[in-house]
């Protein structure tokens, strides 16, 4: 027997006992949850039979065997430090279920001269046959892990087909009726979600965010008014955002497509593969929506704009924050401050007196641009005046119509969407009518076939048109005349309009404001930096190149 490295304190035994580390792991899968007490008792009994002393108990509770970052690393460190001879587990599957993780940890253990022992599987890993038995046990453990994963995948697919969320459970604004068997009637009651009184609050939140209120503001409102989530705890902004972005209250089920080519899930991360991938698909759920479709569409649009806006610019200090762009690289330009010395060498701070390229500031991948904030704002006002004159001239050249279209771009898109959806409903009704006529023998089969083919062709074309319409944005649908009232209001009330309101109005009119660096004219004259404001119906300018000599 190998000489022990550790003698139990106070032991009266004359025989030295081998020091081992006991590793206990409880799986996240319900059917694999073997309590720590059972594992501990089995390991103690094995240690007594084999003259082994457990010098340390290491536990990983509710941890999947697929994870590589587990406390098993602490046990390996004790083997490396020569304080223990090996690691004892209840079964080999407790050591891990990942074929790659097991291979790495086991190779490290054997390289250190340690060994792995199972309390319930009789295999002496010091022999070739014992190592074969251990290898087979690992293969079965990997198979069981893969089988459980496949079962969960089949369950999620079944629920998805039934219009149910993949994980089930309570949903805010609904009463969750679980699937259950009725002993009295001998029937199985399906799982379904019933809207409750909280649904009115949920609908109100979507409307407020769609109208421009921030997620932080509505989260604070929920807390002030004592509204809590399904677990009885106050809402956090992150949790409320995830719930509302899921679209469940609007009647949708969001899931990550199985055939997505995004990177596989990191086994050591708590985030799922779908949570890290921007690819999402919404399918109609079996539950009743409590948020109207037009409110849901407006909400998604506002959230998309908020996600594409730097967090520091959500409540801007300056009117052009988030709108400035570097003409070299096309990236954002952020506000920057400085200071100067006044009379008596008094330091005078000058916060936000200029804009500079963010890439130049953060990682020097662009030579960037500096431009005074006053110069950029003056360029925007000048461009707004030019746009107003251009729109007025264009409107004067167009003959007046008796019923001019005064709708907004969003209203035009929504009207076209509703018109196409109504036509699809009519086509389906015509399908049903033709089928009924054929069934009753009113029309011959060849007439039915011709009408069916015509309706099918029209249904295909209308669906394709609706798909293309859903891809269009307000900017693409916009006409310069749509923004004449906004432009006039900005020019007339520039100084008295709050910064946040001015910025929001500018974002509805401008794609951005591109800042160009100072340059040298052919005659040697130094030209200062200047800014160009670009309207949403104009194309973005091409970048000059991140380097000054590009």
PyMOL commands that set and color helices and strands:
alter all, ss='L'
color gray80, all
select helices_A, chain A and resi 30-32+36-49+72-80+92-95+99-111+128-161+199-210+215-224+237-245+248-250+273-276+293-307+311-313+343-345+358-362+373-397+409-439+445-471+474-477+480-492+499-509
alter helices_A, ss='H'
color red, helices_A
select strands_A, chain A and resi 18-25+52-60+86-89+115-118+174-177+180-182+187-189+192-195+252-255+281-284+324-326+333-341+347-357+370-372+510-516+519-520+526-527+530-535
alter strands_A, ss='S'
color yellow, strands_A
deselect
rebuild
show_as cartoon
